[in-house]
Amino acid sequence: MDKNKTIQYYKNECSCSQAIIRTAIEEGLCPEEFYSAATAFSGGMSSGCVCGAIAAGQMVAGFCSGTQNAKQTAAKIVEEFKKRNKFTCCRVLSQGLEGMQRKEHCSKFLGDMCDILNNLVKAEV
């Protein structure tokens, strides 16, 4: 997935989860209907829990991997994200940050998710 495009969407008009899904839609990895569903995953599922980039990445991975491999791929996404960032909790990852400072900081997580999806999912498609 194009991480530069994803980060631009995030900085300009989309939430974290929406930016991942919007890029995935444009690249033919999931249907357009996923975009509205992704809105609920922003800001740590609207509660500060799981990072929206992870939730969106798992949506894409689940769709691309199919029922047989979706859980394994989802687990690999979390494992790889933790290797890169230690935590998966939005509240912890973005602690004390607001506005553009938060967007700048969280852009790294979107880039990481694009890399992870490129390694895990696009190889399967």
C-alpha positions, 0 to 999 in steps of 0.5 A: 500500500502507498504509505505516502498517500495514506499519510496524506489522507490522514493529515488532510481529511481522514481519520487513521482507520479511514486513511488505511481503508481509503488507500486499500479501496483505491488499490483494489484490496477491499470494497468501498463499503469498508470506508464507512465501517472504518469510521468507527475504528478511529481514535482507538475504536472511539474509546482509546483502545486498539489503534485505528490503523491496526483495526483497519489493517485487520479489516483489509487483511481479513478481507484479502486473506479469507476466512481460513487465514484471517485470524492468523494474519490478524495476529501477525499484524498485531505482533509486527506492530508491537515489534515496531511500536511496543504498544497497540493502544491508541491512548498509550501511543498518542498520550498527551498529543492533540491536533497536528502534533498528534497527526504528525506523531501517529503518521508513523503508525500509518506508515508502519501499517502500510508496510505490514500490509504490503508484507503480509497481505499484498503477497497473498493477492 
